[in-house]
Amino acid sequence: MTGEQRQRLRYVLGDFVSSNVAWFLFNLLRYHFGFVKGHLSLYSFLSSYNVVMGQILFPLLMMFVYYISGYYNVPYRKSRLQEFIITLLSSICNSFIVILVALINDMVESRTANYEVIFVLLGTLFFVVYFVRLMITNECTRRIRTGQLQFRALIVGSGASGFSFYQRLRKNINTFGYNVVGFVDLPGENRVKEIALPVYSFDNIMQACKEQEVSEVIVVPTKQNMEQMLSVIDSLYALNLPIKMTPDKNNVFMSRARFSNLYGDPLVDVSGSTMSEGGKNIKRVLDIVVSAIMMVLLLPVYITVAILIKLDSHGPIIFSQERVGYHNKPFKIYKFRSMVVDAEKDNSPQLSSTNDPRITRVGHVLRKFRIDELPQFWNVLKGDMSLVGPRPERQYYIDQIVARKPAYLLVHQVRPGITSMGQVKFGYARNVDEMLERLDYDLLYIENMSLLNDVKILAYTIKIVVTGKGV
């Protein structure tokens, strides 16, 4: 188990224990202030069926809300203000659920008494949970300040700007916990002689990250032209590491990226999506719920399509193929077979084209209405894919795309989707040039990820399916 996983587990266990304590304490206060009737003793009330079941179920329900909030996604270097706000909002949400599920029938005619119950519930949930979270966060902060917990970083830029940033960072090492293990030369940059740490050439940055076990890369821009700076950033995406950048008023990334901290030198995250952690978790929950429902509702369609494929041509009903997905993890994507068996001779990858002779008669219809993609709801349920996200590609084509546009590797920072902005705006790509053109839409999606945009893309997809404009 990694250090990050252990820290996340501390928060999960802390929330579970504190939620149980908070719910038990709330029931004690309910009885003490006379908010419950019909029980002769405290023991009679606490041992009643509803209270016992509530003690079992409600803390679990609260844990689900905490997960949805995204609180566990980033276990290190939490913002105290953000922690306070997330805990408060989660407590309000949990209180609302408890009132609707368990307390609505206990409300009395006295409005004042009802308000008192609500505030006691909210106050108990918030203060108990926040107190435990604060203790865990303070302990983590103490470990950072004492140097027990450090984050190994590589500074890209060995010139005056990079070295100046390094010196400022050293002054705040007890705040951020960065342990700079080396520098990387930027093309055309004059290296500072005072650097005592290892300095690597830009071509060897991947090897340096492996040797030094780097967990984060910090880019310090120079006064070189922006086109060259963009090329540098593109090349770094292949590292599959968080990439931070010192801000510059002329930096194009400032228009879309978010700050990773606001103390000392604020850093801009240029490697991840701008969707909030809570939004990411809600997206995943919706993926699971919607895909499960669709697999049940579409069962008659699955059976009908399976029969038509079998009657139309020889071969399996389901076609599977290896694709590269979230965090560069290979997975098997599933589709209804729309081509003849052994469509790719000698295992040589081939993209489909207009009037492709390999496509079967039924396959033409399936592809036109995107019905061939329906088995991918299983991929979504498994966690390989999302309902909406960049379409996954084979490694064979990824290598060709990355050679021309390294920024493609950003799509692996999110789950690939059944449908995507590139799919609805551009359509099927029939060669690498078209893949690159479609990539612009996928990168635009990542820069503007939101649940609202997902709904819009799904609406466009439904329109394509209904009108049969899938080819």
ABEGO torsion letter per residue (X at the ends): XBAAAAAAAAAAAAAAAAAAAAAAAAAAAAAAAGABBGBABAAAAAABAAAAAAAAAAAAAAAAAAAAAGAAABABGBBAAAAAAAAAAAAAAAAAAAAAAAAAAABBABAAAAAAAAAAAAAAAAAAAAAAAAAAAAAAAAAAAAGABBBBBBBBEABAAAAAAAAAAAAAAAAAGBBBAEBBBBBGBBBBAABABBBBBAAAAAAAAAAAGBABBBBBBBABBAAAAAAAAAAAAAAGBBBBBBBBAABAAAAABBBABABEBBBBBAABBABBAAAAAAAAAAAAAAAAAAAAAAAAAAAAAAAAAAAABBEBABBBBBBBBBGGBBBBBBBBBABBBGABBGGBBBBBBBGBAABBAAAAAAAAAGAAAAAAAAAAAAGABBABEBBBBBAAAAAAAAAABAAAAAAAABBBBABBAAAAAAEBBABAAAAAAAAAAAAAAAAABBAAAAAAAAAAAAAAAAAGAAX
